[in-house]
Amino acid sequence: MVSLAGIIGNNSIGYQHKMTKVNRAIAKASNRLLDKAFINRKHFVVQLANNKFIEVIRGTADYRRLEKCFEQIAFGLFFHHFKKRFSGQLKVQMNYLDFEKKKDATLAQFLKHRVELELNDKERFGKNPAVFFYQFTNPDQFGLFAVRLCFYEGVEVLVAFKPDGIETPFILGLELMKSGIKTVIELDGKEYKFNE
């Protein structure tokens, strides 16, 4: 919650959680909680109007810690949703983070678009979708599938599932991108350019 609730672009519930629960937890922990959530951070005070200010924290999230949290959430949701344990590998894609490399940002946009197309008519699960909901894709021709996690209507995380016994498929476009070769992938009338 420390890492997610206060992100600009979230709904008012996220903002309320940041201003109440998160701020109380930070104060109680004497900023040790922020030290765990961020590798480095800077505090800014922004004036919104006369005598109205807001504190903003910008920093580098502890990516590995977040990744482990989202993996555990995905395992738990799989068990809850399908009533069995998942055995295999997970790959987490945090689409709400800023990416240093253009290639990574473009890939995040492409994956988000592709999953949106797959989930367009799928049911959203979660008792309070303004705080959290999730959706599973159907397995593709290789047996791979994903879950979209959405927090506060603004933070989106994709988690890909690769069940045990399934080989990683050879996808020419991905191999070209990894090799640094200029690659253009078209999806639903939109072009995604890599290695320009």
C-alpha positions, 0 to 999 in steps of 0.5 A: 500500500505504501508503494501504490496508494499515493501514485498520481493518477489513482482514484480518490480512494487511493489518495484517501488511503495514502493520506490516512493509513499510509501516513499513519504507518510511515509516522509510526515506523519513523520513515523505516517503512519508506526505507524498505519501499524505496531504494532512494527517494526525494521529498518535495512540497508542492503548493496547490493554492494559497496556504494549501500544500501537498507532500510528494515523494519521488524515488526508485521503488525496490523493484525486486521487493515489489515483484515478489509481492506481486508474485505472491498476490498472483499465486494467491489469486490463482489458488482462490480463483481456480481452487488449486495451486499453480506450479510453474514460473511467473513473470511480473510486468509493472506498467505503472513504473517509469522505464529508463529505456525506450524499448522497455516502455514500448514493450510495456505499452504493447503488452498492456494493449495486447492484454486489454484486447484479450480481456475486453469481454472478460469479467472483473473479479473483486468485491470493491473494484475501485480499490482492486480487481483482477482478470485472467486471460485464457491460455494461448496456443502454448498454454501461457496465460496472464492475470491483470491486477488493477489497484485504485483504478490507476496502477496496473500490473500484469503477471504471466504464468508459464506452467511447469512442462511448457517450453518457452515458445520461440517468437520471432518478434521478441528474438529480433527485439532482444538482438537489437534489430529494428522491429515493428509489431502491429497490433489492432492498427497500432504500430510498436517500434523497437530498436529504432 
